[in-house]
Amino acid sequence: MSLSSVREHLSAAAPDLVIIETEDSSATVELAAQAHGVLPGQIAKTLSLQVRDKIFLLVARGDVRLDNKKTKAAFGAKAKMLGREEAESLTGHPVGGVCPFGLAHPLPVYCDVSLKDFDVVIPAAGATNAAVRIAPDRMADITGAEWVDVCQSPSGSTP
């Protein structure tokens, strides 16, 4: 169901994008980087977050962490991760395959500026072994995402 909703969304919004399915799991940043032969930073991880009553998705490069001060400044309070079941219920995607495409329920999407360190990033595509290669600006356009600066600077990684 999840992979098919992403296919449907992308066929309408970006028919030229190809969903890449791997035999092995790409459910973690490390596994995805190995599967796609890229730096961990190029993996665009999608976090399901809640700040007070607001639930949203944040897409960030794979090798960064949320910065609590920046998150509080951008969203008004500290963000907390949704639980596995709630994230899957709201997005329609399993954890490890959560992405901003083909969502079960409309959710605000934010992209962290850290993604702009790369010409191409690789977000999941609704399954733990599916992804797409896409320019960060195009991903933001397709998903209606707003750009924010809420992550720590990557340490020891070079784009």
Secondary structure, DSSP 4 states (H G I P E B T S, - for coil): -HHHHHHHHHHHH-TT---EE-SS---SHHHHHHHHTS-GGGEEEEEEEEETTEEEEEEEETT--B-HHHHHHHHSS--EEPPHHHHHHHHSS-TTS--SSS-SS---EEEEGGGGG-S-BEEB-SSTTEE--B-HHHHHHHHT-EEE--BPPPSS---
